[in-house]
Amino acid sequence: MKTFVYLVFTCFISTGAFMGALYSKTPLLLYAVGFGIWVLFLWGVFRRMKKHDERRDMERQFSEFMRTNRQHRF
């Protein structure tokens, strides 16, 4: 859900920047803002996916450790 909200904000900001670049005398700054906000969005998405994968891997390792530990106890 948080990713969807970030996507909507990214779309609004980039659309505003690109529309502003159409009538600007120096559109390079607005193009940089428009593309930069997409880079930030994608960077955040990949960072959250990496954290999620690391957390899932740690949980898998913990459950495997608990399973092997329980077998040795009896």
mmCIF file as gemmi writes it, N, C-alpha and C atoms, coordinates in Angstrom:
data_model
loop_
_atom_site.group_PDB
_atom_site.id
_atom_site.type_symbol
_atom_site.label_atom_id
_atom_site.label_alt_id
_atom_site.label_comp_id
_atom_site.label_asym_id
_atom_site.label_entity_id
_atom_site.label_seq_id
_atom_site.pdbx_PDB_ins_code
_atom_site.Cartn_x
_atom_site.Cartn_y
_atom_site.Cartn_z
_atom_site.occupancy
_atom_site.B_iso_or_equiv
_atom_site.pdbx_formal_charge
_atom_site.auth_seq_id
_atom_site.auth_asym_id
_atom_site.pdbx_PDB_model_num
ATOM 1 N N . MET Axp A 1 ? 0.821 -1.186 0 1 0 ? 1 A 1
ATOM 2 C CA . MET Axp A 1 ? 0 0 0 1 0 ? 1 A 1
ATOM 3 C C . MET Axp A 1 ? 0.869 1.257 0 1 0 ? 1 A 1
ATOM 4 N N . LYS Axp A 2 ? 1.966 1.207 0.773 1 0 ? 2 A 1
ATOM 5 C CA . LYS Axp A 2 ? 2.852 2.357 0.836 1 0 ? 2 A 1
ATOM 6 C C . LYS Axp A 2 ? 3.488 2.605 -0.532 1 0 ? 2 A 1
ATOM 7 N N . THR Axp A 3 ? 3.81 1.539 -1.244 1 0 ? 3 A 1
ATOM 8 C CA . THR Axp A 3 ? 4.405 1.68 -2.567 1 0 ? 3 A 1
ATOM 9 C C . THR Axp A 3 ? 3.429 2.346 -3.532 1 0 ? 3 A 1
ATOM 10 N N . PHE Axp A 4 ? 2.15 2.013 -3.42 1 0 ? 4 A 1
ATOM 11 C CA . PHE Axp A 4 ? 1.147 2.633 -4.292 1 0 ? 4 A 1
ATOM 12 C C . PHE Axp A 4 ? 1.048 4.136 -4.021 1 0 ? 4 A 1
ATOM 13 N N . VAL Axp A 5 ? 1.09 4.525 -2.757 1 0 ? 5 A 1
ATOM 14 C CA . VAL Axp A 5 ? 1.035 5.951 -2.419 1 0 ? 5 A 1
ATOM 15 C C . VAL Axp A 5 ? 2.262 6.662 -2.981 1 0 ? 5 A 1
ATOM 16 N N . TYR Axp A 6 ? 3.445 6.058 -2.837 1 0 ? 6 A 1
ATOM 17 C CA . TYR Axp A 6 ? 4.659 6.646 -3.404 1 0 ? 6 A 1
ATOM 18 C C . TYR Axp A 6 ? 4.558 6.749 -4.925 1 0 ? 6 A 1
ATOM 19 N N . LEU Axp A 7 ? 3.967 5.745 -5.555 1 0 ? 7 A 1
ATOM 20 C CA . LEU Axp A 7 ? 3.794 5.772 -7.004 1 0 ? 7 A 1
ATOM 21 C C . LEU Axp A 7 ? 2.899 6.926 -7.432 1 0 ? 7 A 1
ATOM 22 N N . VAL Axp A 8 ? 1.826 7.142 -6.72 1 0 ? 8 A 1
ATOM 23 C CA . VAL Axp A 8 ? 0.907 8.237 -7.06 1 0 ? 8 A 1
ATOM 24 C C . VAL Axp A 8 ? 1.603 9.587 -6.906 1 0 ? 8 A 1
ATOM 25 N N . PHE Axp A 9 ? 2.33 9.785 -5.79 1 0 ? 9 A 1
ATOM 26 C CA . PHE Axp A 9 ? 3.059 11.04 -5.602 1 0 ? 9 A 1
ATOM 27 C C . PHE Axp A 9 ? 4.119 11.226 -6.679 1 0 ? 9 A 1
ATOM 28 N N . THR Axp A 10 ? 4.794 10.141 -7.041 1 0 ? 10 A 1
ATOM 29 C CA . THR Axp A 10 ? 5.816 10.213 -8.084 1 0 ? 10 A 1
ATOM 30 C C . THR Axp A 10 ? 5.192 10.62 -9.41 1 0 ? 10 A 1
ATOM 31 N N . CYS Axp A 11 ? 4.045 10.05 -9.724 1 0 ? 11 A 1
ATOM 32 C CA . CYS Axp A 11 ? 3.365 10.403 -10.981 1 0 ? 11 A 1
ATOM 33 C C . CYS Axp A 11 ? 2.963 11.876 -10.997 1 0 ? 11 A 1
ATOM 34 N N . PHE Axp A 12 ? 2.405 12.37 -9.9 1 0 ? 12 A 1
ATOM 35 C CA . PHE Axp A 12 ? 1.99 13.773 -9.85 1 0 ? 12 A 1
ATOM 36 C C . PHE Axp A 12 ? 3.181 14.719 -9.982 1 0 ? 12 A 1
ATOM 37 N N . ILE Axp A 13 ? 4.237 14.443 -9.256 1 0 ? 13 A 1
ATOM 38 C CA . ILE Axp A 13 ? 5.403 15.336 -9.29 1 0 ? 13 A 1
ATOM 39 C C . ILE Axp A 13 ? 6.055 15.306 -10.668 1 0 ? 13 A 1
ATOM 40 N N . SER Axp A 14 ? 6.24 14.102 -11.229 1 0 ? 14 A 1
ATOM 41 C CA . SER Axp A 14 ? 6.904 14.03 -12.525 1 0 ? 14 A 1
ATOM 42 C C . SER Axp A 14 ? 6.032 14.622 -13.633 1 0 ? 14 A 1
ATOM 43 N N . THR Axp A 15 ? 4.732 14.419 -13.56 1 0 ? 15 A 1
ATOM 44 C CA . THR Axp A 15 ? 3.845 15.006 -14.564 1 0 ? 15 A 1
ATOM 45 C C . THR Axp A 15 ? 3.9 16.528 -14.502 1 0 ? 15 A 1
ATOM 46 N N . GLY Axp A 16 ? 3.879 17.072 -13.301 1 0 ? 16 A 1
ATOM 47 C CA . GLY Axp A 16 ? 3.993 18.526 -13.149 1 0 ? 16 A 1
ATOM 48 C C . GLY Axp A 16 ? 5.314 19.055 -13.674 1 0 ? 16 A 1
ATOM 49 N N . ALA Axp A 17 ? 6.387 18.335 -13.401 1 0 ? 17 A 1
ATOM 50 C CA . ALA Axp A 17 ? 7.699 18.777 -13.876 1 0 ? 17 A 1
ATOM 51 C C . ALA Axp A 17 ? 7.78 18.71 -15.399 1 0 ? 17 A 1
ATOM 52 N N . PHE Axp A 18 ? 7.276 17.636 -15.987 1 0 ? 18 A 1
ATOM 53 C CA . PHE Axp A 18 ? 7.333 17.511 -17.446 1 0 ? 18 A 1
ATOM 54 C C . PHE Axp A 18 ? 6.421 18.517 -18.14 1 0 ? 18 A 1
ATOM 55 N N . MET Axp A 19 ? 5.261 18.791 -17.574 1 0 ? 19 A 1
ATOM 56 C CA . MET Axp A 19 ? 4.372 19.791 -18.16 1 0 ? 19 A 1
ATOM 57 C C . MET Axp A 19 ? 4.979 21.18 -18.031 1 0 ? 19 A 1
ATOM 58 N N . GLY Axp A 20 ? 5.636 21.436 -16.906 1 0 ? 20 A 1
ATOM 59 C CA . GLY Axp A 20 ? 6.315 22.717 -16.742 1 0 ? 20 A 1
ATOM 60 C C . GLY Axp A 20 ? 7.481 22.866 -17.696 1 0 ? 20 A 1
ATOM 61 N N . ALA Axp A 21 ? 8.134 21.773 -18.041 1 0 ? 21 A 1
ATOM 62 C CA . ALA Axp A 21 ? 9.272 21.833 -18.957 1 0 ? 21 A 1
ATOM 63 C C . ALA Axp A 21 ? 8.838 22.182 -20.375 1 0 ? 21 A 1
ATOM 64 N N . LEU Axp A 22 ? 7.58 21.917 -20.711 1 0 ? 22 A 1
ATOM 65 C CA . LEU Axp A 22 ? 7.109 22.227 -22.063 1 0 ? 22 A 1
ATOM 66 C C . LEU Axp A 22 ? 7.157 23.717 -22.365 1 0 ? 22 A 1
ATOM 67 N N . TYR Axp A 23 ? 6.879 24.554 -21.369 1 0 ? 23 A 1
ATOM 68 C CA . TYR Axp A 23 ? 6.784 25.994 -21.592 1 0 ? 23 A 1
ATOM 69 C C . TYR Axp A 23 ? 7.896 26.767 -20.904 1 0 ? 23 A 1
ATOM 70 N N . SER Axp A 24 ? 8.911 26.069 -20.467 1 0 ? 24 A 1
ATOM 71 C CA . SER Axp A 24 ? 10.014 26.723 -19.781 1 0 ? 24 A 1
ATOM 72 C C . SER Axp A 24 ? 11.105 27.117 -20.769 1 0 ? 24 A 1
ATOM 73 N N . LYS Axp A 25 ? 11.814 28.199 -20.441 1 0 ? 25 A 1
ATOM 74 C CA . LYS Axp A 25 ? 12.94 28.606 -21.287 1 0 ? 25 A 1
ATOM 75 C C . LYS Axp A 25 ? 14.146 27.689 -21.056 1 0 ? 25 A 1
ATOM 76 N N . THR Axp A 26 ? 14.259 27.163 -19.854 1 0 ? 26 A 1
ATOM 77 C CA . THR Axp A 26 ? 15.35 26.227 -19.522 1 0 ? 26 A 1
ATOM 78 C C . THR Axp A 26 ? 14.724 24.947 -18.958 1 0 ? 26 A 1
ATOM 79 N N . PRO Axp A 27 ? 14.345 24.029 -19.834 1 0 ? 27 A 1
ATOM 80 C CA . PRO Axp A 27 ? 13.62 22.855 -19.365 1 0 ? 27 A 1
ATOM 81 C C . PRO Axp A 27 ? 14.501 21.762 -18.757 1 0 ? 27 A 1
ATOM 82 N N . LEU Axp A 28 ? 15.826 21.883 -18.842 1 0 ? 28 A 1
ATOM 83 C CA . LEU Axp A 28 ? 16.694 20.816 -18.363 1 0 ? 28 A 1
ATOM 84 C C . LEU Axp A 28 ? 16.528 20.552 -16.873 1 0 ? 28 A 1
ATOM 85 N N . LEU Axp A 29 ? 16.356 21.602 -16.085 1 0 ? 29 A 1
ATOM 86 C CA . LEU Axp A 29 ? 16.173 21.424 -14.649 1 0 ? 29 A 1
ATOM 87 C C . LEU Axp A 29 ? 14.879 20.658 -14.359 1 0 ? 29 A 1
ATOM 88 N N . LEU Axp A 30 ? 13.826 20.994 -15.054 1 0 ? 30 A 1
ATOM 89 C CA . LEU Axp A 30 ? 12.555 20.304 -14.837 1 0 ? 30 A 1
ATOM 90 C C . LEU Axp A 30 ? 12.586 18.869 -15.347 1 0 ? 30 A 1
ATOM 91 N N . TYR Axp A 31 ? 13.31 18.628 -16.441 1 0 ? 31 A 1
ATOM 92 C CA . TYR Axp A 31 ? 13.492 17.243 -16.885 1 0 ? 31 A 1
ATOM 93 C C . TYR Axp A 31 ? 14.276 16.449 -15.844 1 0 ? 31 A 1
ATOM 94 N N . ALA Axp A 32 ? 15.274 17.075 -15.258 1 0 ? 32 A 1
ATOM 95 C CA . ALA Axp A 32 ? 16.065 16.406 -14.225 1 0 ? 32 A 1
ATOM 96 C C . ALA Axp A 32 ? 15.194 16.071 -13.017 1 0 ? 32 A 1
ATOM 97 N N . VAL Axp A 33 ? 14.3 16.972 -12.636 1 0 ? 33 A 1
ATOM 98 C CA . VAL Axp A 33 ? 13.385 16.704 -11.528 1 0 ? 33 A 1
ATOM 99 C C . VAL Axp A 33 ? 12.435 15.569 -11.899 1 0 ? 33 A 1
ATOM 100 N N . GLY Axp A 34 ? 11.892 15.616 -13.098 1 0 ? 34 A 1
ATOM 101 C CA . GLY Axp A 34 ? 10.944 14.59 -13.541 1 0 ? 34 A 1
ATOM 102 C C . GLY Axp A 34 ? 11.551 13.197 -13.576 1 0 ? 34 A 1
ATOM 103 N N . PHE Axp A 35 ? 12.748 13.089 -14.125 1 0 ? 35 A 1
ATOM 104 C CA . PHE Axp A 35 ? 13.397 11.777 -14.171 1 0 ? 35 A 1
ATOM 105 C C . PHE Axp A 35 ? 14.015 11.408 -12.826 1 0 ? 35 A 1
ATOM 106 N N . GLY Axp A 36 ? 14.473 12.407 -12.093 1 0 ? 36 A 1
ATOM 107 C CA . GLY Axp A 36 ? 15.078 12.153 -10.78 1 0 ? 36 A 1
ATOM 108 C C . GLY Axp A 36 ? 14.094 11.571 -9.784 1 0 ? 36 A 1
ATOM 109 N N . ILE Axp A 37 ? 12.854 12.037 -9.827 1 0 ? 37 A 1
ATOM 110 C CA . ILE Axp A 37 ? 11.86 11.504 -8.895 1 0 ? 37 A 1
ATOM 111 C C . ILE Axp A 37 ? 11.569 10.041 -9.211 1 0 ? 37 A 1
ATOM 112 N N . TRP Axp A 38 ? 11.638 9.658 -10.491 1 0 ? 38 A 1
ATOM 113 C CA . TRP Axp A 38 ? 11.453 8.243 -10.854 1 0 ? 38 A 1
ATOM 114 C C . TRP Axp A 38 ? 12.63 7.401 -10.388 1 0 ? 38 A 1
ATOM 115 N N . VAL Axp A 39 ? 13.83 7.956 -10.477 1 0 ? 39 A 1
ATOM 116 C CA . VAL Axp A 39 ? 15.011 7.235 -9.991 1 0 ? 39 A 1
ATOM 117 C C . VAL Axp A 39 ? 14.897 7.009 -8.486 1 0 ? 39 A 1
ATOM 118 N N . LEU Axp A 40 ? 14.47 8.038 -7.749 1 0 ? 40 A 1
ATOM 119 C CA . LEU Axp A 40 ? 14.291 7.886 -6.297 1 0 ? 40 A 1
ATOM 120 C C . LEU Axp A 40 ? 13.221 6.853 -5.969 1 0 ? 40 A 1
ATOM 121 N N . PHE Axp A 41 ? 12.14 6.86 -6.73 1 0 ? 41 A 1
ATOM 122 C CA . PHE Axp A 41 ? 11.073 5.888 -6.501 1 0 ? 41 A 1
ATOM 123 C C . PHE Axp A 41 ? 11.574 4.468 -6.724 1 0 ? 41 A 1
ATOM 124 N N . LEU Axp A 42 ? 12.254 4.231 -7.836 1 0 ? 42 A 1
ATOM 125 C CA . LEU Axp A 42 ? 12.752 2.886 -8.131 1 0 ? 42 A 1
ATOM 126 C C . LEU Axp A 42 ? 13.807 2.445 -7.126 1 0 ? 42 A 1
ATOM 127 N N . TRP Axp A 43 ? 14.657 3.364 -6.707 1 0 ? 43 A 1
ATOM 128 C CA . TRP Axp A 43 ? 15.673 3.055 -5.693 1 0 ? 43 A 1
ATOM 129 C C . TRP Axp A 43 ? 15.005 2.629 -4.389 1 0 ? 43 A 1
ATOM 130 N N . GLY Axp A 44 ? 13.958 3.338 -3.985 1 0 ? 44 A 1
ATOM 131 C CA . GLY Axp A 44 ? 13.242 2.986 -2.765 1 0 ? 44 A 1
ATOM 132 C C . GLY Axp A 44 ? 12.547 1.639 -2.862 1 0 ? 44 A 1
ATOM 133 N N . VAL Axp A 45 ? 11.966 1.348 -4.021 1 0 ? 45 A 1
ATOM 134 C CA . VAL Axp A 45 ? 11.29 0.062 -4.213 1 0 ? 45 A 1
ATOM 135 C C . VAL Axp A 45 ? 12.291 -1.081 -4.126 1 0 ? 45 A 1
ATOM 136 N N . PHE Axp A 46 ? 13.422 -0.946 -4.802 1 0 ? 46 A 1
ATOM 137 C CA . PHE Axp A 46 ? 14.425 -2.01 -4.767 1 0 ? 46 A 1
ATOM 138 C C . PHE Axp A 46 ? 15.023 -2.17 -3.374 1 0 ? 46 A 1
ATOM 139 N N . ARG Axp A 47 ? 15.181 -1.067 -2.643 1 0 ? 47 A 1
ATOM 140 C CA . ARG Axp A 47 ? 15.698 -1.142 -1.271 1 0 ? 47 A 1
ATOM 141 C C . ARG Axp A 47 ? 14.719 -1.882 -0.358 1 0 ? 47 A 1
ATOM 142 N N . ARG Axp A 48 ? 13.421 -1.581 -0.496 1 0 ? 48 A 1
ATOM 143 C CA . ARG Axp A 48 ? 12.424 -2.289 0.318 1 0 ? 48 A 1
ATOM 144 C C . ARG Axp A 48 ? 12.357 -3.763 -0.051 1 0 ? 48 A 1
ATOM 145 N N . MET Axp A 49 ? 12.489 -4.089 -1.339 1 0 ? 49 A 1
ATOM 146 C CA . MET Axp A 49 ? 12.474 -5.491 -1.75 1 0 ? 49 A 1
ATOM 147 C C . MET Axp A 49 ? 13.686 -6.229 -1.185 1 0 ? 49 A 1
ATOM 148 N N . LYS Axp A 50 ? 14.836 -5.582 -1.161 1 0 ? 50 A 1
ATOM 149 C CA . LYS Axp A 50 ? 16.041 -6.206 -0.634 1 0 ? 50 A 1
ATOM 150 C C . LYS Axp A 50 ? 15.9 -6.464 0.865 1 0 ? 50 A 1
ATOM 151 N N . LYS Axp A 51 ? 15.358 -5.491 1.605 1 0 ? 51 A 1
ATOM 152 C CA . LYS Axp A 51 ? 15.144 -5.689 3.035 1 0 ? 51 A 1
ATOM 153 C C . LYS Axp A 51 ? 14.16 -6.823 3.296 1 0 ? 51 A 1
ATOM 154 N N . HIS Axp A 52 ? 13.122 -6.894 2.499 1 0 ? 52 A 1
ATOM 155 C CA . HIS Axp A 52 ? 12.131 -7.956 2.653 1 0 ? 52 A 1
ATOM 156 C C . HIS Axp A 52 ? 12.76 -9.327 2.396 1 0 ? 52 A 1
ATOM 157 N N . ASP Axp A 53 ? 13.584 -9.422 1.352 1 0 ? 53 A 1
ATOM 158 C CA . ASP Axp A 53 ? 14.255 -10.686 1.041 1 0 ? 53 A 1
ATOM 159 C C . ASP Axp A 53 ? 15.227 -11.089 2.145 1 0 ? 53 A 1
ATOM 160 N N . GLU Axp A 54 ? 15.955 -10.109 2.697 1 0 ? 54 A 1
ATOM 161 C CA . GLU Axp A 54 ? 16.878 -10.419 3.789 1 0 ? 54 A 1
ATOM 162 C C . GLU Axp A 54 ? 16.123 -10.906 5.018 1 0 ? 54 A 1
ATOM 163 N N . ARG Axp A 55 ? 15.007 -10.269 5.327 1 0 ? 55 A 1
ATOM 164 C CA . ARG Axp A 55 ? 14.207 -10.673 6.482 1 0 ? 55 A 1
ATOM 165 C C . ARG Axp A 55 ? 13.657 -12.078 6.298 1 0 ? 55 A 1
ATOM 166 N N . ARG Axp A 56 ? 13.184 -12.369 5.088 1 0 ? 56 A 1
ATOM 167 C CA . ARG Axp A 56 ? 12.661 -13.705 4.795 1 0 ? 56 A 1
ATOM 168 C C . ARG Axp A 56 ? 13.765 -14.759 4.897 1 0 ? 56 A 1
ATOM 169 N N . ASP Axp A 57 ? 14.97 -14.424 4.445 1 0 ? 57 A 1
ATOM 170 C CA . ASP Axp A 57 ? 16.092 -15.357 4.529 1 0 ? 57 A 1
ATOM 171 C C . ASP Axp A 57 ? 16.478 -15.605 5.991 1 0 ? 57 A 1
ATOM 172 N N . MET Axp A 58 ? 16.483 -14.552 6.803 1 0 ? 58 A 1
ATOM 173 C CA . MET Axp A 58 ? 16.791 -14.722 8.229 1 0 ? 58 A 1
ATOM 174 C C . MET Axp A 58 ? 15.742 -15.596 8.914 1 0 ? 58 A 1
ATOM 175 N N . GLU Axp A 59 ? 14.477 -15.411 8.586 1 0 ? 59 A 1
ATOM 176 C CA . GLU Axp A 59 ? 13.418 -16.24 9.17 1 0 ? 59 A 1
ATOM 177 C C . GLU Axp A 59 ? 13.567 -17.697 8.743 1 0 ? 59 A 1
ATOM 178 N N . ARG Axp A 60 ? 13.938 -17.919 7.499 1 0 ? 60 A 1
ATOM 179 C CA . ARG Axp A 60 ? 14.154 -19.278 7.019 1 0 ? 60 A 1
ATOM 180 C C . ARG Axp A 60 ? 15.332 -19.925 7.738 1 0 ? 60 A 1
ATOM 181 N N . GLN Axp A 61 ? 16.407 -19.183 7.909 1 0 ? 61 A 1
ATOM 182 C CA . GLN Axp A 61 ? 17.569 -19.714 8.618 1 0 ? 61 A 1
ATOM 183 C C . GLN Axp A 61 ? 17.225 -20.02 10.079 1 0 ? 61 A 1
ATOM 184 N N . PHE Axp A 62 ? 16.443 -19.152 10.713 1 0 ? 62 A 1
ATOM 185 C CA . PHE Axp A 62 ? 16.06 -19.371 12.106 1 0 ? 62 A 1
ATOM 186 C C . PHE Axp A 62 ? 15.183 -20.608 12.241 1 0 ? 62 A 1
ATOM 187 N N . SER Axp A 63 ? 14.224 -20.758 11.333 1 0 ? 63 A 1
ATOM 188 C CA . SER Axp A 63 ? 13.348 -21.934 11.427 1 0 ? 63 A 1
ATOM 189 C C . SER Axp A 63 ? 14.144 -23.212 11.161 1 0 ? 63 A 1
ATOM 190 N N . GLU Axp A 64 ? 15.109 -23.152 10.255 1 0 ? 64 A 1
ATOM 191 C CA . GLU Axp A 64 ? 15.953 -24.312 10.001 1 0 ? 64 A 1
ATOM 192 C C . GLU Axp A 64 ? 16.81 -24.635 11.228 1 0 ? 64 A 1
ATOM 193 N N . PHE Axp A 65 ? 17.333 -23.609 11.876 1 0 ? 65 A 1
ATOM 194 C CA . PHE Axp A 65 ? 18.114 -23.807 13.094 1 0 ? 65 A 1
ATOM 195 C C . PHE Axp A 65 ? 17.256 -24.425 14.195 1 0 ? 65 A 1
ATOM 196 N N . MET Axp A 66 ? 16.056 -23.934 14.366 1 0 ? 66 A 1
ATOM 197 C CA . MET Axp A 66 ? 15.172 -24.468 15.403 1 0 ? 66 A 1
ATOM 198 C C . MET Axp A 66 ? 14.786 -25.916 15.092 1 0 ? 66 A 1
ATOM 199 N N . ARG Axp A 67 ? 14.576 -26.227 13.84 1 0 ? 67 A 1
ATOM 200 C CA . ARG Axp A 67 ? 14.222 -27.585 13.454 1 0 ? 67 A 1
ATOM 201 C C . ARG Axp A 67 ? 15.381 -28.54 13.743 1 0 ? 67 A 1
ATOM 202 N N . THR Axp A 68 ? 16.605 -28.16 13.413 1 0 ? 68 A 1
ATOM 203 C CA . THR Axp A 68 ? 17.759 -29.032 13.684 1 0 ? 68 A 1
ATOM 204 C C . THR Axp A 68 ? 18.057 -29.096 15.168 1 0 ? 68 A 1
ATOM 205 N N . ASN Axp A 69 ? 17.839 -28.012 15.879 1 0 ? 69 A 1
ATOM 206 C CA . ASN Axp A 69 ? 18.092 -27.979 17.317 1 0 ? 69 A 1
ATOM 207 C C . ASN Axp A 69 ? 17.121 -28.889 18.06 1 0 ? 69 A 1
ATOM 208 N N . ARG Axp A 70 ? 15.887 -28.93 17.642 1 0 ? 70 A 1
ATOM 209 C CA . ARG Axp A 70 ? 14.886 -29.749 18.28 1 0 ? 70 A 1
ATOM 210 C C . ARG Axp A 70 ? 15.18 -31.232 18.063 1 0 ? 70 A 1
ATOM 211 N N . GLN Axp A 71 ? 15.713 -31.605 16.907 1 0 ? 71 A 1
ATOM 212 C CA . GLN Axp A 71 ? 16.016 -32.998 16.617 1 0 ? 71 A 1
ATOM 213 C C . GLN Axp A 71 ? 17.169 -33.501 17.479 1 0 ? 71 A 1
ATOM 214 N N . HIS Axp A 72 ? 18.133 -32.669 17.764 1 0 ? 72 A 1
ATOM 215 C CA . HIS Axp A 72 ? 19.291 -33.086 18.556 1 0 ? 72 A 1
ATOM 216 C C . HIS Axp A 72 ? 18.96 -33.159 20.047 1 0 ? 72 A 1
ATOM 217 N N . ARG Axp A 73 ? 17.938 -32.493 20.478 1 0 ? 73 A 1
ATOM 218 C CA . ARG Axp A 73 ? 17.608 -32.432 21.885 1 0 ? 73 A 1
ATOM 219 C C . ARG Axp A 73 ? 17.072 -33.776 22.387 1 0 ? 73 A 1
ATOM 220 N N . PHE Axp A 74 ? 16.339 -34.49 21.585 1 0 ? 74 A 1
ATOM 221 C CA . PHE Axp A 74 ? 15.717 -35.758 22.034 1 0 ? 74 A 1
ATOM 222 C C . PHE Axp A 74 ? 16.511 -36.902 21.655 1 0 ? 74 A 1
